């Protein structure tokens, strides 16, 4: 599927998530140079200096029966595909919605369901310097030592997302698992998810995190706030 044929570009907005609504065509993309009230998961803020990051949202209209929360992982796979192609570096996905480069978070995904549609927010740290980033975050600049063209990155991500979204529409998360399972950042790490602690084993084919909690027992969590040992 071709995404981004219709684009809304603004210099500044509270959040690109607010620029899209169900009256628009599927695949419409909203892009901003800066967000004044950017949002992450669980009510967090997402901040970046003007024109330093990719800040975009995509309107998707998934078929009935698909598990909409999986789209955060689908988008993570697409971002990882694009960044690996551009940088030549290995990219990982931290369940449930972060993209990691050289063990630092360089991108985050926010999937919001709206009456059957999904507005998929994608934030990618591009040209921020280290002092402009929060703890445990990185950018393409800090990872590679080079500045990057944000429009070229967005185009690459939208191309990859169009491919991965179509695969997911046809076959669910299993159809994009080739880009997910091998990139699992948490696998083998000691983690805690909303009171469930143990060793992360894998992201399963439904998009859940499986944790070994000891004594041969396992727990499977569908969503939550993850902490991990570095």
C-alpha positions as CSV (number, residue, x, y, z in Angstrom):
1,X,0.0,0.0,0.0
2,X,1.2,3.5,-0.9
3,X,1.2,5.8,2.1
4,X,1.6,9.5,2.2
5,X,0.2,10.4,-1.2
6,X,-1.8,13.0,0.8
7,X,0.3,15.0,3.3
8,X,-0.5,17.7,5.8
9,X,2.6,19.6,6.7
10,X,2.7,22.2,9.5
11,X,5.6,24.1,11.0
12,X,4.2,23.7,14.5
13,X,1.3,21.9,16.2
14,X,0.4,20.4,19.6
15,X,0.6,16.9,18.2
16,X,0.4,15.4,14.7
17,X,-2.0,12.9,16.1
18,X,-4.6,15.7,16.3
19,X,-4.3,16.6,12.6
20,X,-5.9,13.5,11.3
21,X,-9.6,12.4,11.4
22,X,-11.8,9.6,10.0
23,X,-13.0,11.8,7.2
24,X,-9.6,11.6,5.5
25,X,-8.4,9.0,3.1
26,X,-6.5,6.0,4.5
27,X,-2.7,6.6,4.2
28,X,-3.0,10.4,4.8
29,X,0.1,11.6,6.7
30,X,0.5,14.6,9.0
31,X,4.0,16.0,9.5
32,X,5.3,18.8,11.8
33,X,8.6,20.5,12.3
34,X,8.0,20.8,16.0
35,X,5.3,19.6,18.4
36,X,4.4,21.7,21.5
37,X,2.5,18.8,23.2
38,X,3.8,15.7,21.6
39,X,2.6,12.5,23.2
40,X,4.1,9.1,23.9
41,X,2.6,6.0,25.5
42,X,0.9,6.2,28.9
43,X,0.5,10.0,28.8
44,X,4.2,10.8,28.4
45,X,5.5,13.8,26.5
46,X,7.6,13.6,23.4
47,X,9.9,16.6,22.9
48,X,12.4,17.5,20.3
49,X,14.0,20.8,19.1
50,X,12.5,22.2,16.0
51,X,13.4,20.5,12.7
52,X,15.6,17.9,14.5
53,X,13.3,14.9,14.4
54,X,10.7,13.1,12.2
55,X,7.4,13.8,13.7
56,X,4.6,12.2,11.7
57,X,1.2,10.5,12.0
58,X,-0.5,8.1,9.6
59,X,-4.2,7.3,9.3
60,X,-4.8,3.6,8.8
61,X,-8.1,1.7,8.3
62,X,-7.4,-1.9,9.2
63,X,-9.7,-4.7,8.3
64,X,-12.1,-6.1,10.9
65,X,-10.7,-8.9,13.0
66,X,-7.1,-7.7,13.2
67,X,-5.6,-6.9,16.6
68,X,-5.1,-3.1,16.4
69,X,-2.5,-2.9,19.2
70,X,-0.2,-5.0,17.0
71,X,0.2,-2.0,14.7
72,X,2.8,-0.5,17.1
73,X,5.0,-3.5,16.5
74,X,4.3,-3.5,12.7
75,X,5.4,0.2,12.6
76,X,8.4,-0.7,14.7
77,X,9.4,-3.3,12.1
78,X,9.0,-0.8,9.3
79,X,11.1,1.8,11.0
80,X,13.8,-0.8,11.7
81,X,13.7,-1.9,8.1
82,X,14.1,1.7,6.9
83,X,16.9,2.7,9.4
84,X,18.9,-0.5,8.7
85,X,18.7,0.2,5.0
86,X,19.8,3.8,5.4
87,X,22.5,3.4,8.1
88,X,23.8,-0.1,7.5
89,X,23.6,-0.6,11.3
90,X,21.7,-3.3,13.2
91,X,18.4,-2.0,14.6
92,X,16.3,-3.6,17.4
93,X,12.8,-3.4,18.6
94,X,12.0,-3.0,22.3
95,X,8.5,-4.3,23.1
96,X,6.0,-2.8,22.9
97,X,6.7,0.3,20.9
98,X,10.4,1.5,20.8
99,X,13.1,1.2,18.2
100,X,16.7,0.9,19.4
101,X,20.0,1.7,17.7
102,X,23.2,1.0,19.5
103,X,21.3,0.3,22.7
104,X,19.6,3.7,22.8
105,X,16.0,4.6,21.9
106,X,15.9,6.4,18.6
107,X,12.2,6.0,17.8
108,X,8.8,5.5,19.4
109,X,5.4,4.5,18.1
110,X,2.0,5.6,19.4
111,X,-1.0,3.7,18.0
112,X,-4.4,5.2,18.9
113,X,-7.6,3.5,17.9
114,X,-10.5,5.8,16.8
115,X,-13.8,4.2,15.8
116,X,-12.1,1.3,13.9
117,X,-9.4,3.5,12.4
118,X,-5.9,3.8,13.8
119,X,-3.8,7.0,14.0
120,X,-0.2,5.8,14.1
121,X,2.3,8.3,15.5
122,X,5.9,7.9,14.6
123,X,8.7,9.9,16.2
124,X,12.3,9.4,15.2
125,X,15.3,11.2,16.7
126,X,17.4,12.4,13.8
127,X,19.7,15.3,14.3
128,X,19.6,15.9,18.0
129,X,22.9,16.2,19.8
130,X,23.5,14.2,22.9
131,X,22.8,17.0,25.3
132,X,19.4,17.5,23.6
133,X,18.2,14.0,24.4
134,X,16.8,12.4,27.5
135,X,18.5,9.6,29.3
136,X,18.8,6.3,27.4
137,X,17.8,8.0,24.2
138,X,19.9,8.5,21.0
139,X,19.6,9.9,17.6
140,X,20.8,9.0,14.1
141,X,23.4,11.8,14.6
142,X,24.7,10.4,17.9
143,X,24.8,6.8,16.4
144,X,26.4,7.6,13.1
145,X,28.2,10.9,13.6
146,X,26.4,12.3,10.5
147,X,23.4,14.6,10.0
148,X,20.4,13.2,8.0
149,X,17.7,14.5,5.8
150,X,14.4,14.2,7.7
151,X,12.3,14.0,4.5
152,X,14.4,11.2,3.1
153,X,14.0,9.3,6.3
154,X,10.2,9.8,6.4
155,X,9.9,8.7,2.8
156,X,11.9,5.5,3.5
157,X,9.8,4.8,6.6
158,X,6.5,5.3,4.7
159,X,7.7,2.9,1.9
160,X,8.6,0.3,4.5
161,X,5.4,0.8,6.5
162,X,3.3,0.5,3.3
163,X,4.9,-2.9,2.7
164,X,4.7,-4.2,6.2
165,X,1.1,-2.9,6.8
166,X,-0.1,-4.7,3.7
167,X,1.6,-7.9,4.9
168,X,-0.1,-7.5,8.3
169,X,-3.5,-6.8,6.7
170,X,-3.2,-10.1,4.7
171,X,-1.6,-12.3,7.3
172,X,-1.5,-10.7,10.7
173,X,1.6,-10.3,12.9
174,X,2.8,-13.7,11.7
175,X,3.3,-12.2,8.3
176,X,5.8,-9.6,9.6
177,X,7.4,-11.8,12.2
178,X,10.6,-12.2,10.1
179,X,11.4,-8.6,10.9
180,X,10.3,-8.8,14.6
181,X,11.5,-11.9,16.3
182,X,15.2,-11.6,15.4
183,X,15.2,-7.9,16.5
184,X,13.9,-8.5,20.0
185,X,15.9,-6.1,22.2
186,X,14.6,-7.5,25.5
187,X,15.2,-11.2,24.8
188,X,17.4,-12.6,27.6
189,X,17.2,-9.5,29.7
190,X,15.8,-9.2,33.3
191,X,12.6,-7.3,33.0
192,X,9.6,-6.1,35.0
193,X,6.3,-5.4,33.5
194,X,3.6,-4.0,35.8
195,X,4.6,-6.3,38.6
196,X,5.6,-9.4,36.5
197,X,9.3,-9.9,36.8
198,X,11.7,-12.4,35.2
199,X,13.7,-13.0,32.0
200,X,12.2,-11.9,28.7
201,X,12.0,-14.9,26.4
202,X,10.4,-13.6,23.2
203,X,7.7,-11.6,21.6
204,X,5.1,-14.2,20.5
205,X,3.2,-14.2,17.2
206,X,0.3,-12.4,18.8
207,X,2.5,-9.5,19.9
208,X,2.7,-10.4,23.6
209,X,5.9,-10.6,25.7
210,X,6.6,-14.0,27.2
211,X,8.6,-13.9,30.5
212,X,10.2,-16.7,32.4
213,X,9.3,-16.0,36.0
214,X,11.1,-19.0,37.6
215,X,10.4,-22.6,38.5
216,X,9.7,-23.4,34.9
217,X,6.8,-21.0,34.9
218,X,6.0,-18.4,32.2
219,X,3.9,-15.3,32.1
220,X,2.6,-13.7,29.0
221,X,1.8,-9.9,29.1
222,X,-0.2,-8.1,26.4
223,X,0.8,-4.6,27.3
224,X,2.4,-2.6,30.0
225,X,5.3,-0.5,31.2
226,X,8.7,-2.2,30.9
227,X,11.8,-1.7,32.9
228,X,14.9,-3.7,32.2
229,X,18.4,-4.2,33.3
230,X,21.0,-2.9,30.9
